[in-house]
Amino acid sequence: MSDVDFGRAMGASCALHPGREATGTCARCGNFTCDTCSQDGASPRCPTCRERSGATFPLNRETWNFSNLWDVCWAAFQREWGMLSLAVLVYLGVSLGAQLLINVATAIGTAVDSVVLAGVLSMVGLVAQQLVQGLVQLGLLRVCFDVLHGGRADVARLFSQMHKAVPYTLTMLLVFVIVLVPLALLFSLGFLALVGTGLLSGVDLNSSSDEVWNALVPILGMMGLGFLVLVGPIVYLALPLYLVQPELAYDDAPPSPWEVLRRSWEAARDQRLGILGVGFAGGAVMVAGVFACCVGFIPGMALAQLLIAGMFLALRSPRNEDAAESFPG
């Protein structure tokens, strides 16, 4: 007799999502499951039993949508919201401490009355701040992965990514080049276009403010039109970069920077609209937290991070080693 039971459980509620009607039972433990828990019928086991066998996240590229993602992340958030909020609070504290590095570096340069030294120290402080903040951000995503895989939110895991300083730095430099070079090229082309049309020659900074403004209006109009024309391609190209940090955080030994970008691009294939929607939803959750007397911003940020981590787990392309681990034998 097969251990798979996809029969309908009329009148019963899902054990993990009590507000949803059960559409089957888990082949291992017998608990009632909904379509989200069974991956729309693709899995005979509930998320708890999949956790024990290594296949712990209930969504994939074919079954995920924002509603299912919200259900999974909201259930995880309700279970671990306290520790997740504490993890966000520690992350914000570390970010604030990293910001002090720039202030200290600038103060040292000012104290010795050296513009060059102040500039160098400020740059060093900025790099250190971005590195520390980025590595702790990876740790926060790692905490979210643990929770979405059914584990506990361990705040100490915030600092579990420090060994990735070199690959993180190289990957971010590659991302910086990929973003900066097209923008610099577009800026140069726009400047040349303004020079070629003679619009810049009409701007006389010695004129009155009204005359300067009137001369700038057509220039700003052209810049706005250029932005509207280019915003679609820019968003299309930039959205896969949204998955770079989760990709870096997922494996203990991250792949090469180029492989990180390749995997992020592959994960975003045909999913850009969904990625954009999750990004807006996460921002809306944090804004709602701000309006909740600002106190809700921290748990709101925790929920937003869960949504990003859950989206990544659903979108990431399956690897051969993942399949072997999740379904041994």
N, C-alpha and C positions, 0 to 999 in steps of 0.2 A: 504494500500500500504506500502511495506517495506521501511524503511529509508536506507537500504543498497544498495549502487550502486557500483558494481565492474566493470561496463562497461568500455570499452576502450575509451580513449579520443584521437582519432587520430589527430596527428598534433600539439597537445598542449604540453606545457612544465610544469613540476612540479612547483608548487608555491614556495616550500621551496628549491628545487634544480633545478634552471633554466636550467642547462645544461643537464638535464635528461628528457626523454620522459615520459609524463603522461600516466599512465595505468588505472586511475580511478578518481573518485571524492569523496571528503569527504561528508559523509552522513549528517553532521551537518552544515558545512559552505559552501559547494559546491566548494571549491578550488580543483584544479587539484592536484593529488598525484601520486608519483612514487611507485615502489615496496618497496623501503626502508621505505617510509612514511606509507604505509599500512601494513608493516610487511609481505611482500609477500602475500598480500591479506587476512591476518588474521584479520586485523582491518578495520572497515568501516570508521574510523575517522582519520584525519590528526594529527600530533604530537601536534599542537596548541590546538586542541579540546580535545585531550586526556589529555593534561595538565590541562584543566579546570575540567575534571572529575576525576583526580587523577592518571590516567594511562599515565605517561608522557614520558617514554623512549621507543623509537620505536623498539628496538631490544630485542630478547630473545635468549635462548640457541639454539633453532631450526633455527632461521633466521639470526643469526649473522655470519659474516665473516669479514675479515679485510677490504675489500672494503666498505661494508656497514658501518662498524664502523668508517672508515676514513671519509666517507661522513657526518655522523651525527656529529662527533667531529669537523670536519673542519668548518661546518656551525656554530656550537656553538662558535668555536674559532674566526671566522670572526666577529661574533656579539659582543663578549666580550673580544677581545684580549688585549685591553688596560688595563682593570682592572685586568684581569688574570695575565698579565705581572707584574703589580704593586704588586699583591699578592705574586708572586714568588720572587720579589725583597725584599719585607718585610720578607718573609721566609728566604731568604739568609742572610739578615741583622741580624735576630734573631739567626740564626745558627752561624754566626760569633761572635755575642755577647756571645752565650753560650760557644764557644771555648775559649773566654777570661777567663771564670771561671777556666779552667784548668791552664792557665798561671798564674792567680792570686794566685791560691792555691799552685802551685809549687814555686812561688816567695816567698810566706809567709814561706813555709817550708825551703827554702834556707836561708832566712833572719835570722831565729832562729837557723840555723846550726844544724838541726835535720833531719837525714835521715828518721827516722820512721814517724815523723810528716809530712814531705814532701810527703812520700808515701801515708799516710792516706788522707791528703788533696787533693792530686792528684786524688786518687780514688773517693773521694766525688765529686770533680769537674767533673770527667768523667761521673759519674752517673747522676749528675745534668744536664750536657750538653746533654746526650743522652735522658733524660726525656723531657727536654724543646724542643729540636729539634724534638723528636718524636711526641709530642702533637701538635706542630705547623704543622708538616707534616700531621697529621690527619685533622687539620683545613683546610689545602690546599686542601685535598681530598674532604672535606665537601663543599668548595667553588665550586669545579668542579662538584660535584653532583648537586648543585643548578643550575649551568649553563646548565647542560645536561637535567635537568628537566624543562628547559625553563625560569628559573629565571635570576636574575642579579648576577653579581660577586660582593659580598659584602666582602671587605677586612677585615672588623671587624670579620667576621666568622672564620678567621685564629685562633682566640683565643677562639673559642666556645667549644673546647674540653678539656679545663683544668680540668674539673670535672672528667675526665677519667684517672687521674694520676695513681690511684691504679690498676684498671683493665688493663691499658696499661702496667704497670710495671710487673704485674703477668703474663700477656700473653707473654711478651717479655722474661721473665725468663724461662717460659715453652718452648718457641721456642729455647732459648739458650741451654737448657738442651737437647732437642731433636736433635739439630744439633751437640752439643759438644760431647755428649756421643758416638755416632757412629764414629765420627772422632777420638776421643781418642782411641777407641777400634781398629780402623783400624791402627792407628799409632803404637799402642802397638804390634799388630800382625805383622806389617811390620818390626818393630825393632827386634822382636823375630826371624823372618825369616832371617834377615840379620845376626844375631848372630848365628843362627843354620847353615847357609851355610858357615860361616867363612869369609864372605866378609869384615866385620869390622876389623878383625884381620890383614888384609893386609894394613890398613891405619896407617902410622907412621907419626905423625905430626912433628917429628924432621927431617924428610927427606926433600929433596929439593921440591920446588913447583911442578916441573914436575912429580916427583915420587908420591907425594900426589894426584895430579890430575889424573894420570893414575890409581891409586888405587880407586879413587872415581868414575871413569867412569862407571864401572859395577853396582855400587850402585845406581847412578843416573839413569842408564838405567832401573834397576828393579823398581825404584820408578816411572819413567815415564810410564812403562808398566802397573804397578798397577793402576796408575791414569786413563789410557785409558780404562782399564777393568772396573773400578768402576765409571767413569764419567757418564755413562748412568743411572745406578741405583740412583746415587746421585742426578742428575738433576730431575729424575722422582719423587723422594721423596721430593725434595726441592721446586719444582715449586708451589705446593699449598700454600706454605708460602708467595708467592707473593701477595696473596689475604688477608692476615691477617690484614694489616693496613686498607685497604678499608672496611673490615668487621667491624673492631672496629669503624671506622668513621661513618658508615652508620646510626646506631641507636643511639638515644640520650642516652638510657640506654643499654650499650653493654652487651651481654651475658657473661657467665663465660668463662675463658680462654680455657677450654677444648671444650666448645661449639663453640667458635670462630674457633678453629682448625678443628673441625668436619665440620662446615659449609664451611670453606675454602677448605677442602679436597673434599667435595661433589660438590662444584662449579667447581673444577678443573677436575672432573671425565670426562674422554674422551675428554678433552679440552687442554691437556698439550702442544700439538704442537702449538695451537693457542696462548696460553699464552706466550710461548717462542717467537713466531713471533712478538707479540705486544711489548714484552720487547726489542727485537732487533730493532724494528721500532722506539720506543721511544728513544733509545740510538742514533740511526742514526739521528733522528731529532735534538737532542741536539748537536751532533758532527757537523752537517751541520750549526747549529747556531754559533758554535765557529769559523768555517771557514768564516762566514759572518762577518768578522771584530770583532768577539767576541760579538758584540752587539746583535746578533740574538740568543745568548744562552738563554737569559731570556724568550723571547716568545717561543723559542723552548722547553724549560723545561715546560712551561705552556701547550703547546700542548701535550707533552709527558704525563703529568699528566692527561690531559683530556682523552687520549687514555686508560690509566690504569683505570680511574674511569668508563669510558664507557664500557670497557671490563667487569669490575666487575658487573655493572648493568645488562649487557646482560647475564652473567653466573650465577648470584646468583639464587639459587633455589627459586621458588615462595613460599611464606608463606601464610597460611590461612588468616592472618590478612591483608596481602597485597591485596589479592583478594577481601576481603570484602571492603577495602578502595577504590580500584580502580573501582569496579563495585557494588556500593551500591544498595540494593534493589533487 
